[in-house]
Amino acid sequence: MSDPAFWRGRRVLVTGGAGFLGANLCHALAARGAEVTALDGFLFGGGANPANLEEAPGPGRIELVRGDIREIDLRPLCEGRAVIFNLAAQTSHMGGQADPLADIAVNAVAQVRLIQAMREAAPQAVVVHASTRQFYGRVEKLPVDENQPVAPPDANGVSKFAGEQYWMLEHRVHHRPVTALRLTNCYGPRLRIRDARQTFLGIWLRAVLEGRPFEVWGGEQLRDMTYVDDVTEAFLAAAENPACHGRIFNIGGAPPASLRRIAEILVRAAGAGAEFVVKEFPPERASIDIGSYHADDRAFRAASLWAPRIGLEEGIAASLAWFRPRMARYL
Amino acid sequence: MSDPAFWRGRRVLVTGGAGFLGANLCHALAARGAEVTALDGFLFGGGANPANLEEAPGPGRIELVRGDIREIDLRPLCEGRAVIFNLAAQTSHMGGQADPLADIAVNAVAQVRLIQAMREAAPQAVVVHASTRQFYGRVEKLPVDENQPVAPPDANGVSKFAGEQYWMLEHRVHHRPVTALRLTNCYGPRLRIRDARQTFLGIWLRAVLEGRPFEVWGGEQLRDMTYVDDVTEAFLAAAENPACHGRIFNIGGAPPASLRRIAEILVRAAGAGAEFVVKEFPPERASIDIGSYHADDRAFRAASLWAPRIGLEEGIAASLAWFRPRMARYL
């Protein structure tokens, strides 16, 4: 569990800070009194949205710096930071397949740039790196722990694994306190719902909010969705807790549910008129489909005392309630 | 075993073709009557040497193109090729740690460029990719098969794994016949002996040829050295044999021997006056040291009928005999 007092007055950098997870983290840090800089390149098709940093709670402050980690001088941004939450990434699987050069430039090459800048400007800073279950690929045995072999199913998986490994080398070779959190599907307020680039649930939420039916592809695949407040707590706890440093952890969420079950929960939460149709998984995506996934996150629970607290029913209802009055900013 | 008739008149591209393994492959292809283009960027500190392509046997031809795969237009070079042997790489472990941006640019980003060029210009070509045992890192169980978890011990391991995985995706998603060979330490004629950038044995050979003692760091670490003719045969067999396509294989060599034992064989082969001193493994390299390694290469032997044929005594004697009259070109 995160300790609010830990953050009072701390200078923190959040890369990808205007994105879905990054912005939620900025808000939580500001609420705890941290001095936050959100760096974001507002990549086309990514999760960044200026609306994500509105309604900041205080007493801390959030400063937004627009800049692309592939190009911007990172040293001044790292200078004097106690903690860096590193969420800047190209996260779209189809995007990675369509433009693998841009994908590796953000997810691996720019990570090396950031590592080098931090050696000069923030040699003591703690880093929590947003990693992903993506590069486990299609797994045979569930739940999945951190010893699962790496078998990236797409270009995005290749680049994200490389980026994570550069960070872990920075721990092993240069002794920086680094934690990598391999996230599963996350959802909640500030998710990109314009399209399906941030999990299937984004486009489902949009359809429901607009009163249209949504499509479930396949339906039997299992997912352990993490509500964004639980993700935020995991990042904070990883930074605070030295027992987490130098380690890689899988992060789970609600108990695993099939896509069909998640769709049913969404329809029930949305009320009268909401509906979905089940379709076959599109053949052009089958080659990068990963089937079912849910995490064995006992290692992280033991090291941090973290546990996910928000179930699917509660999280989906909260997401709908959050988006309804803010729809215009998210389309 | 490679079938010489397979190569007669074939148009082949060898990236890294002026390097140690690439040039030996070019010679073998020319001897079998192939039309070979050797592409090489002559990277500073790499294995490329213009002398490597001298004494070409014929009846085939070797054309050398000087060009850096990070920048050159690759499409014309790929056009009309039946087979591409892909050996261009930044292979130095210390080099990767010193300049990880250059390392990933060659070993991963440029691989994506080559993959994209080949989609346009050589959609049917077979690819054999030179991969490495390097990213297994420090292993606990010997011998090492292909299911060994990936744990890159340095930046070079991160980038080489990413590059290999992009090639395997090209097989899985786009059905290109691709084979990746994870090589262990290779040695023989045309090795870079100027310094220790291409295995410890390079600098040992130089010292012995110059009549100086050489240093053995540690000494108990096991290695299964592959003589270059056996490596060449493995590449040819992988290209020829459809049972190898779409697969990753570990490639071994002579039975495992300790560094001290290898040093003794070298001293005996060199004759009167040759000697070595044993030193502690340098502490500044300990963080990226991998300890002992030898490969379980039964999968490749079964798929290709290949087996290494040159033992350490024979290979080291042949290396000394080859370098003696050619020393001036290799310093």
Interface residues (C-beta under 8 A of the other chain):
Chain A: Q97 P100 L101 I104 A105 A108 V109 V112 R113 I115 Q116 N147 P149 V150 P152 P153 D154 A155 G157 V158 S159 F161 A162 Q165 Y166 L169 R172 V173 S287 I288
Chain B: Q97 P100 L101 I104 A105 A108 V109 V112 R113 I115 Q116 N147 P149 V150 P152 P153 D154 A155 G157 V158 S159 F161 A162 Q165 Y166 L169 R172 V173 S287 I288
